[in-house]
Amino acid sequence: MLGNTYGITESFDPEARAVVWPGDCLDLLRTIPTGSMQLVVTSPPYNIGKEYERRLKLETYLEQQAKVIRECIRALSPRGSICWQVGNYVDQGAIIPLDTVLYPIFTERGLRMRNRIIWHFEHGLHCSRRFSGRYETIIWFTKCEEYTFNLDPVRVPQKYPGKKYFKGPKAGQYSCNPLGKNPGDLWVIPNVKSNHVEKTNHPCQFPVELIERLVLSLTNEEDWVLDPFLGTGTTIIAAIRHGRRGMGADTVPKYVKLARERVQQEIEGSLQTRPMNRPVYDPVEAGNKLTVAPWDRKRTDLQTALFEAPAKYGRKAAR
């Protein structure tokens, strides 16, 4: 037992700040008191044959997910939220959006969907017989109408902060909220690929800033945040960063070890992550030379040469 060597426990303790359970999430969930979790957020295996999962028939996969979801709902506070971040299941080249087949599992237990958030990113595997996938979804459910939602901490910069009302009783006053605008349900956040500052050896790691937005908007300080499929510890990291408590489970020993290391780095303040709300890198704006295609460069160089030395290319110079 690793115990509390790193300030991290490996079993549920209401006084703990971080819990990393080395084992099946159902075993962890059974130790959690009913109604004690404010936010459940996770990215479960997509059943596509990654190294940490065994590919199953879709029906079997959904049955397994339903067992976990039922326990998560039991553990969830009446004012709490569940966010399930998923992509597509691929069956012989045909895609099945997992959020569409998971939706009934939540609604049949009385939960209500508040948003279907689209997470858009620009990098990933290239497809040859269909358009390459560049988004995943976060389906957000609550137990009741009185749920925690804090918009101000996650507002983003206004597009036109100087805009004013042009008529009516507020004519001449600024029409935008000075704290920023609602980020909407389309989130453009880079995914964790080879050159991302957060990249580890996990093949499907999600960025800290994606979970930070959920933690800040759907919980308050000291609340518990649970991730039943913890992976590299991202959910606990986002929770601790903003004064919450984080807990999660994973069955793969190397990922449990990695999650503990990353959570400990966050506790110590040494974990490097991409800052929340940093603009997405624009290679053209940054002057990256790789944005100029070699074939375009040759054509441009030839055109420039024709203008600079027309006589050399068989044209008479203008008089």
ROTORKOL-262433 format. One line per 5 residues: their letters; for each residue y, z, x of N, C-alpha, C. Coordinates in pm, whole numbers, plus 50000, padded with zeros to 5 digits. Example, Ala and Ser with C-alpha at 12.3 -4.5 7.8 and 13.67 -1.06 7.14 Angstrom:
<nodes>
AS	49431,50780,51319,49550,50780,51230,49670,50780,51320 ~ 49775,50708,51285,49894,50714,51367,50003,50787,51290
</nodes>
This chain:
<nodes>
MLGNT	49880,50000,50084,50000,50000,50000,50126,50000,50088 ~ 50220,49908,50051,50343,49900,50129,50444,50005,50086 ~ 50424,50054,49961,50511,50161,49914,50657,50124,49918 ~ 50740,50215,49960,50885,50198,49957,50943,50174,50095 ~ 50863,50118,50185,50906,50097,50323,51038,50022,50331
YGITE	51054,49922,50247,51174,49838,50252,51271,49868,50139 ~ 51254,49984,50071,51338,50011,49956,51294,49932,49835 ~ 51173,49879,49841,51119,49797,49733,50985,49858,49692 ~ 50965,49884,49565,50839,49937,49518,50749,49823,49472 ~ 50620,49851,49459,50529,49747,49412,50463,49786,49279
SFDPE	50521,49883,49211,50478,49917,49075,50601,49962,48998 ~ 50595,49951,48866,50711,49982,48784,50753,50129,48798 ~ 50880,50149,48821,50940,50281,48831,51079,50269,48768 ~ 51108,50343,48661,51238,50329,48593,51357,50359,48682 ~ 51335,50428,48794,51444,50460,48885,51458,50360,48999
ARAVV	51366,50264,49007,51367,50168,49118,51479,50065,49101 ~ 51512,49999,49211,51609,49887,49208,51537,49753,49213 ~ 51424,49751,49283,51350,49626,49299,51201,49655,49299 ~ 51127,49575,49222,50982,49589,49214,50918,49453,49240 ~ 50833,49446,49341,50757,49324,49370,50609,49358,49354
WPGDC	50549,49313,49246,50410,49344,49211,50317,49241,49273 ~ 50226,49280,49361,50134,49184,49423,50009,49163,49338 ~ 50021,49081,49236,49907,49060,49148,49945,48987,49022 ~ 49855,48988,48925,49873,48918,48799,49988,48979,48718 ~ 50073,48894,48663,50188,48943,48588,50148,49019,48462
LDLLR	50033,48986,48403,49989,49058,48284,49960,49204,48316 ~ 49907,49228,48435,49882,49367,48476,50013,49442,48492 ~ 50114,49375,48548,50246,49439,48560,50307,49463,48422 ~ 50301,49364,48335,50363,49374,48204,50307,49491,48123 ~ 50178,49518,48140,50115,49628,48065,50169,49765,48107
TIPTG	50234,49772,48222,50290,49900,48268,50435,49917,48226 ~ 50494,49815,48167,50636,49818,48133,50655,49870,47991 ~ 50740,49969,47972,50764,50023,47837,50820,49918,47742 ~ 50782,49928,47617,50831,49837,47514,50983,49844,47503 ~ 51046,49726,47498,51190,49718,47477,51277,49757,47594
SMQLV	51221,49759,47715,51297,49809,47831,51361,49700,47916 ~ 51324,49575,47896,51379,49465,47977,51493,49396,47903 ~ 51605,49376,47970,51718,49309,47908,51707,49157,47920 ~ 51652,49111,48031,51639,48966,48052,51505,48935,48115 ~ 51435,48840,48058,51316,48782,48119,51352,48640,48155
VTSPP	51345,48606,48282,51378,48471,48325,51275,48428,48428 ~ 51221,48309,48412,51116,48265,48503,51103,48114,48504 ~ 51035,48066,48605,50994,47926,48613,50844,47928,48635 ~ 50766,47919,48528,50620,47931,48541,50560,47807,48606 ~ 50436,47814,48650,50369,47693,48700,50372,47584,48594
YNIGK	50390,47459,48638,50401,47348,48544,50267,47281,48514 ~ 50159,47334,48573,50026,47278,48552,50017,47134,48604 ~ 50073,47113,48724,50069,46979,48784,49990,46979,48915 ~ 49920,47089,48943,49830,47091,49058,49893,47134,49188 ~ 50001,47213,49184,50059,47266,49307,49961,47363,49373
EYERR	49988,47399,49498,49894,47480,49575,49869,47618,49515 ~ 49962,47669,49437,49950,47802,49381,49892,47803,49239 ~ 49848,47688,49190,49795,47682,49054,49672,47593,49048 ~ 49590,47616,48947,49474,47532,48921,49503,47449,48797 ~ 49495,47318,48812,49530,47230,48700,49433,47252,48583
LKLET	49490,47273,48465,49412,47303,48346,49439,47200,48237 ~ 49353,47196,48138,49383,47118,48019,49508,47178,47955 ~ 49590,47094,47896,49717,47142,47843,49698,47255,47743 ~ 49596,47245,47658,49572,47349,47558,49542,47483,47625 ~ 49462,47481,47732,49429,47604,47804,49552,47662,47871
YLEQQ	49633,47575,47929,49757,47618,47994,49850,47686,47893 ~ 49864,47629,47775,49952,47687,47673,49899,47821,47624 ~ 49766,47835,47616,49707,47963,47578,49741,48071,47680 ~ 49734,48035,47809,49768,48130,47914,49916,48168,47907 ~ 50001,48069,47886,50144,48096,47875,50173,48186,47756
AKVIR	50104,48163,47645,50126,48242,47523,50095,48389,47547 ~ 49992,48419,47625,49957,48559,47654,50071,48627,47729 ~ 50127,48556,47828,50237,48613,47906,50362,48627,47819 ~ 50391,48525,47741,50511,48527,47656,50504,48641,47556 ~ 50387,48665,47496,50372,48775,47400,50407,48909,47464
ECIRA	50357,48931,47585,50386,49057,47654,50533,49067,47694 ~ 50592,48954,47731,50735,48954,47766,50820,48989,47645 ~ 50783,48936,47528,50857,48967,47406,50845,49115,47373 ~ 50728,49171,47391,50710,49315,47366,50799,49399,47457 ~ 50807,49358,47583,50885,49434,47681,51035,49413,47667
LSPRG	51075,49313,47589,51216,49276,47580,51295,49368,47489 ~ 51416,49401,47534,51510,49481,47454,51548,49404,47327 ~ 51581,49475,47217,51626,49407,47096,51747,49317,47119 ~ 51833,49352,47214,51952,49272,47246,51928,49177,47364 ~ 51802,49167,47406,51771,49092,47527,51749,48943,47506
SICWQ	51724,48875,47618,51706,48730,47618,51585,48692,47703 ~ 51522,48582,47665,51416,48521,47745,51459,48380,47781 ~ 51454,48347,47910,51488,48213,47958,51368,48156,48032 ~ 51311,48049,47980,51192,47986,48038,51235,47852,48096 ~ 51231,47841,48230,51277,47720,48297,51157,47633,48332
VGNYV	51152,47512,48273,51034,47426,48289,51073,47280,48309 ~ 50974,47203,48355,50991,47059,48371,50894,46985,48282 ~ 50825,46886,48340,50732,46804,48263,50588,46821,48311 ~ 50496,46817,48217,50353,46806,48248,50322,46657,48248 ~ 50252,46611,48351,50221,46468,48363,50073,46447,48339
DQGAI	50041,46361,48243,49902,46333,48206,49878,46183,48215 ~ 49810,46141,48323,49778,46000,48345,49902,45912,48336 ~ 50008,45958,48401,50131,45880,48407,50227,45902,48292 ~ 50181,45967,48186,50267,45996,48071,50320,46138,48083 ~ 50448,46157,48055,50507,46291,48066,50509,46362,47930
IPLDT	50491,46493,47936,50503,46579,47819,50603,46687,47855 ~ 50723,46686,47796,50822,46790,47826,50768,46927,47786 ~ 50752,47015,47882,50689,47144,47853,50771,47230,47758 ~ 50902,47215,47757,50982,47297,47665,50949,47264,47520 ~ 50910,47139,47492,50881,47101,47353,50751,47162,47304
VLYPI	50653,47178,47392,50525,47234,47349,50524,47387,47360 ~ 50617,47443,47439,50628,47589,47447,50716,47646,47336 ~ 50804,47567,47283,50899,47611,47178,50830,47685,47063 ~ 50721,47632,47005,50659,47703,46893,50604,47840,46930 ~ 50564,47859,47054,50510,47988,47096,50616,48097,47080
FTERG	50741,48063,47106,50850,48159,47092,50891,48176,46946 ~ 50910,48066,46876,50961,48073,46738,50860,48135,46642 ~ 50731,48115,46668,50629,48175,46581,50630,48328,46589 ~ 50692,48380,46693,50703,48526,46709,50843,48576,46674 ~ 50917,48493,46603,51045,48536,46549,51165,48519,46639
LRMRN	51147,48461,46758,51261,48442,46847,51345,48322,46804 ~ 51472,48325,46841,51564,48219,46802,51623,48154,46925 ~ 51617,48022,46928,51672,47952,47044,51824,47947,47035 ~ 51889,47983,47146,52035,47980,47154,52086,47857,47228 ~ 52012,47814,47326,52051,47694,47401,51928,47629,47462
RIIWH	51937,47500,47476,51844,47424,47560,51930,47371,47674 ~ 51928,47441,47785,52017,47409,47898,51950,47305,47987 ~ 52025,47202,48020,51976,47097,48111,52026,47127,48251 ~ 51932,47146,48342,51966,47166,48483,51947,47032,48554 ~ 52059,46973,48597,52056,46842,48663,52070,46858,48813
FEHGL	51988,46785,48887,51996,46783,49033,51975,46639,49078 ~ 52005,46612,49205,52009,46472,49250,51895,46432,49343 ~ 51812,46527,49383,51708,46495,49481,51570,46531,49429 ~ 51471,46453,49472,51334,46478,49430,51247,46357,49463 ~ 51124,46360,49415,51032,46250,49439,51079,46125,49365
HCSRR	51057,46010,49426,51095,45882,49365,50975,45822,49292 ~ 50995,45785,49168,50889,45722,49089,50897,45570,49105 ~ 50784,45504,49089,50781,45358,49101,50753,45288,48968 ~ 50702,45364,48869,50669,45302,48741,50742,45366,48623 ~ 50834,45453,48652,50926,45509,48552,51048,45561,48627
FSGRY	51153,45597,48553,51273,45648,48618,51245,45786,48677 ~ 51297,45808,48795,51273,45934,48866,51332,46052,48790 ~ 51255,46161,48781,51301,46280,48711,51408,46355,48789 ~ 51518,46382,48726,51628,46451,48793,51686,46563,48708 ~ 51602,46620,48621,51648,46735,48545,51528,46819,48503
ETIIW	51556,46947,48475,51461,47036,48412,51537,47111,48304 ~ 51466,47188,48223,51533,47256,48112,51511,47407,48119 ~ 51610,47478,48066,51599,47623,48049,51612,47648,47899 ~ 51505,47697,47837,51511,47729,47695,51539,47877,47681 ~ 51648,47909,47612,51698,48046,47600,51678,48096,47458
FTKCE	51603,48206,47446,51574,48267,47317,51622,48412,47313 ~ 51654,48458,47192,51686,48599,47171,51602,48654,47056 ~ 51595,48788,47049,51520,48853,46942,51598,48862,46811 ~ 51731,48877,46822,51811,48898,46701,51950,48837,46719 ~ 52033,48857,46618,52169,48802,46620,52263,48882,46709
EYTFN	52233,49009,46729,52318,49096,46812,52262,49099,46954 ~ 52297,49001,47033,52244,48991,47169,52358,48995,47270 ~ 52325,49033,47390,52425,49041,47498,52461,48901,47545 ~ 52591,48872,47547,52638,48745,47602,52778,48765,47658 ~ 52790,48754,47789,52918,48772,47858,52963,48637,47916
LDPVR	53060,48576,47853,53104,48444,47896,53199,48449,48016 ~ 53290,48545,48018,53394,48547,48122,53340,48542,48266 ~ 53233,48615,48301,53186,48612,48440,53132,48477,48487 ~ 53103,48387,48392,53042,48259,48432,53130,48139,48398 ~ 53254,48165,48363,53344,48052,48337,53362,47968,48463
VPQKY	53390,47841,48443,53411,47748,48554,53553,47693,48545 ~ 53608,47636,48655,53746,47588,48653,53773,47486,48542 ~ 53892,47497,48484,53934,47403,48380,53955,47264,48440 ~ 53929,47162,48362,53954,47025,48408,54104,46996,48408 ~ 54175,47046,48306,54320,47026,48296,54388,47161,48274
PGKKY	54398,47243,48378,54455,47378,48361,54602,47378,48320 ~ 54672,47268,48342,54813,47261,48305,54839,47209,48166 ~ 54734,47184,48089,54749,47129,47955,54812,47231,47861 ~ 54904,47181,47774,54974,47269,47680,54959,47217,47537 ~ 54976,47311,47441,54980,47269,47301,55106,47185,47281
FKGPK	55092,47073,47208,55210,46987,47193,55274,47002,47054 ~ 55210,47079,46964,55271,47102,46833,55217,47234,46775 ~ 55274,47275,46664,55229,47397,46600,55296,47522,46657 ~ 55256,47639,46611,55321,47763,46654,55304,47794,46803 ~ 55202,47732,46868,55181,47757,47010,55234,47643,47098
AGQYS	55316,47555,47042,55369,47441,47116,55439,47489,47244 ~ 55402,47425,47356,55461,47460,47485,55382,47563,47562 ~ 55289,47632,47494,55206,47731,47564,55083,47663,47622 ~ 55032,47721,47729,54911,47666,47789,54794,47681,47693 ~ 54715,47575,47679,54606,47575,47582,54472,47617,47641
CNPLG	54465,47630,47773,54338,47664,47837,54327,47814,47863 ~ 54204,47863,47865,54180,48002,47903,54205,48014,48054 ~ 54291,48105,48097,54323,48116,48241,54203,48156,48326 ~ 54099,48213,48264,53979,48252,48339,53885,48134,48362 ~ 53913,48022,48296,53826,47906,48310,53761,47870,48178
KNPGD	53674,47769,48182,53612,47721,48059,53462,47755,48054 ~ 53408,47744,47936,53264,47760,47915,53190,47654,47997 ~ 53089,47690,48075,53019,47591,48159,52935,47491,48082 ~ 52920,47512,47950,52842,47418,47871,52692,47431,47895 ~ 52617,47337,47840,52471,47343,47851,52413,47236,47943
LWVIP	52498,47175,48025,52452,47083,48131,52501,47140,48263 ~ 52408,47190,48344,52444,47257,48469,52405,47169,48587 ~ 52504,47132,48665,52480,47049,48784,52477,47143,48905 ~ 52356,47174,48949,52335,47266,49061,52230,47205,49153 ~ 52258,47192,49282,52160,47131,49374,52027,47207,49373
NVKSN	51918,47132,49375,51787,47196,49387,51757,47226,49534 ~ 51660,47312,49556,51632,47359,49693,51538,47261,49761 ~ 51596,47174,49842,51519,47077,49920,51539,47106,50069 ~ 51493,47013,50153,51478,47038,50297,51602,47090,50368 ~ 51721,47042,50332,51841,47084,50404,51919,47193,50330
HVEKT	51861,47250,50226,51926,47357,50150,51915,47487,50228 ~ 52022,47564,50230,52028,47687,50308,51922,47789,50264 ~ 51873,47779,50142,51777,47875,50089,51631,47831,50105 ~ 51608,47714,50163,51473,47657,50166,51374,47744,50240 ~ 51258,47766,50176,51145,47835,50237,51025,47740,50231
NHPCQ	50905,47793,50253,50786,47707,50247,50727,47698,50107 ~ 50797,47751,50007,50751,47739,49869,50788,47601,49816 ~ 50695,47528,49753,50722,47390,49711,50812,47377,49588 ~ 50826,47481,49509,50905,47472,49386,50997,47592,49372 ~ 51092,47603,49461,51182,47718,49466,51310,47684,49392
FPVEL	51355,47775,49302,51482,47744,49238,51597,47820,49303 ~ 51720,47765,49294,51834,47822,49365,51884,47951,49304 ~ 51935,48039,49388,51984,48169,49342,52096,48152,49241 ~ 52187,48057,49263,52302,48044,49174,52262,48006,49031 ~ 52148,47940,49014,52101,47908,48880,52071,48036,48803
IERLV	52006,48131,48869,51971,48257,48804,52091,48351,48796 ~ 52181,48343,48892,52302,48426,48888,52379,48404,48757 ~ 52390,48280,48716,52465,48250,48594,52399,48316,48472 ~ 52267,48318,48469,52195,48380,48358,52206,48532,48363 ~ 52194,48587,48483,52205,48733,48500,52343,48782,48457
LSLTN	52447,48715,48500,52583,48757,48470,52617,48744,48322 ~ 52566,48641,48258,52602,48616,48118,52515,48692,48018 ~ 52391,48726,48055,52297,48781,47956,52260,48926,47982 ~ 52318,48988,48084,52289,49129,48113,52417,49202,48151 ~ 52405,49334,48156,52513,49419,48207,52460,49496,48329
EEDWV	52549,49557,48402,52508,49632,48521,52405,49738,48485 ~ 52310,49757,48575,52199,49853,48562,52087,49805,48471 ~ 52104,49691,48402,51997,49637,48319,51881,49588,48404 ~ 51763,49582,48343,51644,49529,48409,51631,49380,48384 ~ 51596,49308,48491,51568,49164,48484,51426,49142,48534
LDPFL	51345,49075,48455,51203,49056,48487,51169,48909,48507 ~ 51089,48881,48610,51037,48746,48634,50886,48756,48650 ~ 50809,48715,48548,50663,48727,48557,50598,48634,48659 ~ 50668,48528,48700,50616,48436,48803,50720,48432,48915 ~ 50717,48533,49001,50830,48562,49090,50854,48459,49200
GTGTT	50748,48399,49254,50768,48303,49362,50831,48366,49485 ~ 50948,48318,49525,51013,48365,49646,51113,48479,49622 ~ 51113,48535,49502,51198,48652,49476,51338,48621,49429 ~ 51366,48497,49394,51502,48456,49358,51561,48539,49245 ~ 51482,48568,49143,51534,48643,49028,51576,48784,49068
IIAAI	51495,48851,49147,51531,48986,49191,51657,48981,49277 ~ 51668,48880,49361,51786,48865,49448,51913,48852,49363 ~ 51908,48767,49260,52025,48748,49173,52059,48877,49099 ~ 51955,48951,49057,51979,49076,48986,52045,49181,49075 ~ 51990,49201,49193,52044,49301,49286,52186,49266,49327
RHGRR	52211,49140,49347,52344,49094,49391,52453,49137,49294 ~ 52419,49148,49168,52520,49179,49067,52498,49314,48998 ~ 52437,49407,49071,52427,49543,49023,52324,49566,48915 ~ 52226,49476,48903,52117,49494,48808,51991,49538,48883 ~ 51884,49562,48809,51754,49594,48866,51662,49475,48844
GMGAD	51580,49444,48945,51494,49328,48934,51348,49360,48956 ~ 51263,49285,48886,51119,49309,48895,51046,49178,48874 ~ 50932,49161,48947,50852,49041,48928,50716,49052,48992 ~ 50630,48956,48961,50492,48956,49011,50456,48818,49064 ~ 50365,48819,49161,50308,48693,49209,50168,48721,49264
TVPKY	50080,48624,49248,49940,48643,49289,49912,48591,49429 ~ 50005,48513,49487,49982,48452,49618,50039,48545,49726 ~ 49953,48599,49813,49999,48697,49912,50115,48649,49998 ~ 50113,48523,50042,50220,48477,50131,50355,48470,50058 ~ 50351,48446,49927,50477,48443,49851,50524,48585,49818
VKLAR	50431,48676,49798,50467,48817,49780,50539,48867,49905 ~ 50483,48836,50020,50543,48877,50148,50682,48814,50163 ~ 50692,48686,50131,50819,48615,50143,50922,48672,50047 ~ 50881,48702,49924,50973,48758,49826,51026,48894,49874 ~ 50938,48977,49927,50980,49108,49978,51081,49093,50091
ERVQQ	51055,48998,50181,51144,48977,50295,51282,48931,50247 ~ 51283,48838,50152,51411,48785,50103,51488,48892,50023 ~ 51417,48968,49942,51483,49074,49866,51541,49178,49962 ~ 51467,49212,50066,51517,49308,50164,51641,49255,50235 ~ 51641,49125,50267,51759,49065,50329,51880,49073,50236
EIEGS	51856,49054,50106,51965,49066,50009,52017,49209,50004 ~ 51927,49305,50006,51967,49447,50006,52053,49478,50128 ~ 52017,49420,50242,52089,49443,50367,52213,49357,50380 ~ 52228,49258,50292,52345,49170,50297,52335,49057,50396 ~ 52213,49024,50440,52198,48920,50541,52136,48790,50488
LQTRP	52101,48786,50359,52039,48666,50303,52141,48556,50284 ~ 52112,48438,50336,52201,48323,50321,52166,48246,50195 ~ 52265,48223,50110,52246,48145,49989,52365,48053,49967 ~ 52346,47956,49884,52457,47867,49848,52549,47943,49752 ~ 52679,47949,49782,52771,48025,49697,52774,47971,49554
MNRPV	52781,48062,49461,52788,48025,49320,52915,47945,49293 ~ 52902,47837,49216,53013,47751,49173,53075,47668,49285 ~ 53009,47661,49400,53059,47569,49503,53042,47425,49453 ~ 53143,47338,49468,53130,47199,49423,53012,47131,49491 ~ 52947,47043,49418,52835,46968,49474,52886,46876,49584
YDPVE	52814,46872,49694,52854,46791,49809,52868,46644,49771 ~ 52982,46586,49805,53007,46444,49780,53010,46373,49916 ~ 52905,46299,49951,52899,46238,50084,53008,46135,50109 ~ 53051,46064,50007,53158,45964,50024,53289,46035,50055 ~ 53319,46137,49976,53443,46214,49997,53443,46280,50134
AGNKL	53323,46320,50180,53312,46388,50309,53315,46288,50426 ~ 53315,46160,50397,53319,46060,50503,53187,46041,50575 ~ 53077,46072,50509,52945,46057,50569,52916,45908,50594 ~ 52888,45874,50719,52867,45733,50755,52742,45673,50691 ~ 52648,45759,50651,52526,45708,50591,52549,45650,50452
TVAPW	52668,45670,50396,52697,45615,50264,52729,45466,50269 ~ 52749,45412,50390,52777,45268,50405,52648,45199,50441 ~ 52601,45111,50352,52476,45039,50377,52493,44941,50493 ~ 52395,44930,50582,52405,44839,50697,52435,44696,50656 ~ 52373,44650,50546,52396,44512,50503,52539,44493,50452
DRKRT	52595,44596,50388,52734,44589,50344,52828,44593,50463 ~ 52792,44672,50565,52877,44683,50682,52886,44550,50754 ~ 52774,44479,50766,52774,44350,50833,52860,44249,50757 ~ 52850,44253,50624,52929,44161,50543,53077,44192,50558 ~ 53111,44322,50557,53251,44364,50570,53305,44328,50708
DLQTA	53223,44348,50813,53267,44315,50948,53294,44166,50960 ~ 53212,44082,50895,53231,43937,50901,53359,43898,50829 ~ 53384,43956,50712,53505,43925,50638,53628,43965,50716 ~ 53622,44082,50781,53735,44128,50861,53762,44032,50977 ~ 53654,43986,51039,53668,43893,51151,53731,43762,51105
LFEAP	53696,43716,50988,53753,43590,50936,53903,43601,50915 ~ 53947,43718,50868,54090,43738,50846,54166,43754,50977 ~ 54103,43823,51073,54172,43852,51198,54176,43733,51292 ~ 54076,43647,51288,54073,43531,51379,54025,43408,51302 ~ 54105,43358,51206,54062,43246,51123,54031,43117,51202
AKYGR	54110,43093,51307,54090,42969,51384,53952,42967,51450 ~ 53907,43082,51492,53779,43092,51562,53663,43049,51473 ~ 53682,43063,51341,53576,43030,51247,53602,42898,51173 ~ 53681,42810,51239,53699,42676,51186,53808,42660,51083 ~ 53896,42761,51070,54007,42750,50978,54136,42747,51055
KAAR	54231,42669,51007,54361,42666,51072,54444,42786,51030 ~ 54511,42841,51128,54596,42956,51096,54708,42916,51002 ~ 54743,43002,50912,54850,42974,50815,54983,42964,50888 ~ 55063,42868,50846,55195,42849,50907,55304,42911,50824
</nodes>
